[in-house]
Amino acid sequence: MQVDATRRVRAAGQRALVLGGGGSAGNAWLIGVIAGLFDAGLDVTEADLIIGTSAGSTAAAQITSASPTQLLADILSAAPQQRTGPVGSDGGRVPPGPVADHMRRTSEIIAAAEDASDMRRRLGAAALEMDAASDGSGQTRWRATVAARLPSQCWPERAVLIVAVDAQTGEPVVFDRHSGVDLVDAVAASCANGFGVPPYGIGDSRYIDGGYRRSSENADLAAGYGRVLVLSPLGGRSRAPLDWGMHLAAQADELRARGSRVETVLPDSDSRDAFGSNLMDLSTRPPAARAGYDQGRALVGQLTEFWR
């Protein structure tokens, strides 16, 4: 999906909210920050465009169909989770070892790639190869897991972009309500990292995590918008070589060069402490949400001046 010149001109006076990926903890932090701002008088969910990637795609779907205050309350009132590994593609718990193995495998693939396009092709091929021996039941369970997280399974009327990558071609894909894809499928595709969660099938296509498009934020998709607020659970980091220009700072510079005002919010020290060492650990959600909430309230003065 390309942003044409007409849309760029129309969007110049509008606001974009970018929600980056970052696992279960990152999703909770995003909700916390947005709820903290909301309760302090700043509603960023009224953005003219919302861009969501991976865990940020879940947050985008959530904040467009429920109030930030209620979403935060749901996180804080959820049954306590034992601090263990992340949820795997079959809905069971995955020990910390496979998480480290996933990072090792993907880091090796990134290091061997010639450029970003080659990286995406290699990651997609590796994910498809790992999934070839499965019985396919993980897809059904993963869709049900994602659906249970969304207050509504209908696309909102406002502009929401959900980012994924085609595992078979390595090409980036951006879903919206005009794509002919159900919201739950778009989010499930954007969150499918291809290793712990298998490539997600929609029709004849298979998709992996949208963070492989350019970054966990994909803020460059907000090109042409007057004000761009980026919430990045991963702190703007990228595992790709700096000279590929994949990292958030490069995207922010590009947006500013095209006339956008850009503010980025990264986790503060309390939020990073709340995340722990495993962003997929469900037990980190309440502390991450609380830390995000406090951070959002602390930033409301600065961001109100920028947003309004």
N, C-alpha and C positions, 0 to 999 in steps of 0.2 A: 504494500500500500504506500503510495507516494503522496506527499502533501503538495498540491499544485499551487501556482502563483496566486490564483484568485483567493484560495483559502488563506494563504499567508497574509495577504493584505487585510482580509476580513478579521483575522485573528490578532492583528497587531495590538489592539487595545484590550485584549482579553487575557485571562489568567489560566495557567496550566498547573496542575498538581501532579507531580511525578512520585510514584511509590515504588521503591526498589525492593529487590528480593533479599531474603535473609532467614529462611527457615521459619520454624514455629516461633522462636523467640523474636525474630525480626518482625513477623506479622503482628505479634502482640505489642511490640514497641511502637509500630506504626499506629495502631489503634490507640495506644496510650497517648502518644504525642498529639494526635488529632483530637482526642477527647479532652486533653488538657487545654489546648487552644480553645476548643468549643466552650468548655465550662468557664473559661476566662473571657469569653466574649468574641472570639474570632472563629468563624465557621469557614474553614478552607474546603469543606465538601461542596461548596457552591461554585467551585472552579468551573470554567467553561470547558475545560478538557481535563480528563484524568487518565494518566498512563500508568498501567500496572504490569509488573513483571514478576513471575514466580510468586513468592509469598505476597508481593505487592499487588499481584492480580487478584488474589483472594481479598485483600484489604480493599481494593477498588470496588469489587462487587459488593462487599459488605457495607461500606460507607455510603453507597448510593441507594441502599434499600433499608437501612436502619440507622438510628441516631448513634453518634459516637459514644454518648453516655451509656446507652443500653449495651452496645458492643463491649465496652470496657467492663460493665457490670457482669456480663456473661463470662468474660475471661476470669474475673476475680471470684466468681461464685462457682466455677466449674469444680468438679471433684478433684481433689489433690492427686497428682501423678507422682509415681515413684521416679526418682532420678536414675534413668537407665538410658538405653540407646534410642534412636529414632524409630518412627514407624516405617516398616518396610512395605514393599508393593503388595504383600499379601495381608496387610493389616496387622501383622505381628510385630513384636519388638526386635530391633536389630541391635546387636551389641556394638560397642564403640569401635571394635576392630574393623568391620566393614566400612565405617565412615572414613577412617584413616586410609583404608584401601581405595575407596572411591576417590579421595583427594589425590592419592599417589597416582592412580591410573590416569585421571584427567590431567594432572600436572605433566605427566609424561607425554600425553597426546598433545597438549598445548606446546610443550617444548620442542616437539618434533615437527610442528606445523610451520609452513612457509609464511603464511599470512592468515588473516582472520577467516577468509573464506575456506581455506584449507583446514583450519582448525575446526570449523563447524562441520565440514564433511567428515573429517576423521572422528569427531565426537559422535556424530550421528551413526556412522558405520559401526563404531565400537559398541554403542548402545544397542543397536539392532542385533549385532552378533551375540551379545550377552543375553538378549531376550529370546533368541531363536529357540532355545531349548525349553522355554516355559510353556505351560498349558494354556496360556491366554486368560486365565481366570482373574489375574491381577488387574486387568483393565476394568472389569465390572466392579471389583471391590474399590479400586481407586476412584472411579466415578462416584460411587456411593459415598465415599469418604469426603470428597470435595463438595458434593451436593449438600451434605449435612452441615457444612460450614457456612453456607450461604443463606442469608435471611430470605432471599427471593431468587428464583432461578430464571427470572425474566431480565432481559437487557434493560437498563434504564434508558429514558428518552434522551438524556444528555450524552455528550460525546465521551465515550470511554474506549480506550485502546488497550487490548490485551496482547502481549508479545510472546511469540513462540518461535521455534526453529524447526523447519522440515528436516526430519532425521534422514530421509532418503536422498535429499538433494543438498542439504546444508544451507538452503536459502532461508532468510528471515521471513516470518509471516506475522502480520498484524491483524488481529481480529477486531471487528466492531459489530454493532447491531445490524449492519447491512451485509455481513459476511455469509449469512445463511447457516451459521453455526450456533448451537445453543450456548448460553453463557456458561453453564457448568462445564461443557466440553472445552470451551476456550480456556477457562481457568485451569482445568485438569491438564491440558496440553502445556500451558505456560509453566506449570509446576512440576512437570515430569522431567526429573534430572537425567533420566536415561540409564541410571545405574541402580540406586536404591528404589526408585520408582521407574517402571519400564516406559519406553516410548509410548505415547498415547495415540491411539488410532481414531481418526475422524474420517469416515469414508475409506478411501483407498490410501490415505496419507497417514504417516506416523510423525509425531512431533516430540521434541525434547525442549527442555527449559529455555525460556526466552532470554535468560541471562547470558546465553551463548551468542545472542545476536551481536551485541556490542559490549554491554555491561549489565550488571544487575539492575541498573536504573533505566537505561535507554532514553535518557533525557533529550537526546538530539531530536526525538520525534516531536518535541514541543517547538520546533523551529517556527518562527514567525509570531509566537505569542508574546505579548508585551511583558508579562511577569510570569516567571517560572519558579515555582517552589519545589525543591527536590528533597524528599526524605529518604535517606540512604542508610538502612540498617547495617550494611557492610562497610560503612565509613568511606565510601567512594573508592575502595580498593579494587584492583583488577589483577588477575594472575597472568594476563597477557603481557607481552613485552611492551614497554612504554612507547617505543617508536611506532607501534601499531595505532596509537591514539585511541585506545579503547576505554581508558579510564574516565571517570566522571569529570575530573578537572578539565580534561581536553574538551569534553562535550560542553561544559559550562562556558569555556572560552569561546567556542564556536557560536553558541547562542548569543553571548554578549556581543560578538563581532557583527552579528546580524541584527542587533538592536534590542534584544531582550534584556530585561533586568532579571538577574538570577540570584536566588538565595538557596543555599544548601544547608540542611540540618543533618548532622552526623551524631551518633550516640555519644553522650558524655561519659565520663568515667563511671558514674553510678550505673548507667545503662549497660556499659560494657561488662561491668562486674556481674550484673544481673543475668547477662547472656550466658556466662560460664564458658566452657570450652566446646560445647556441642549445641549449636543453634537449632538442631532438630529435636532436642530434648523437650518434651511437652511440659515437664515440671518447671521449666524456666519461664513459661508464659506469664503467670501472675507477677513475679518480680520484674520481668521485662516491661509489662504493661504499666506497673506502678512507676517505674523509673521513667518511662516515656511520658507518662502523665505529668510528673513533676517537671520534666524537661520542657514539655509543651507550655505549661503555665509560666515557667521562667522566661520563655522566649516570646510571650504574647505581645509585649510592648514593641519589641524590635520587629516582629513579623506583621503586626497590625499596620504599622507605618508603611511597610513594603507592600502588603497585600491590597490595602485600600487606596 
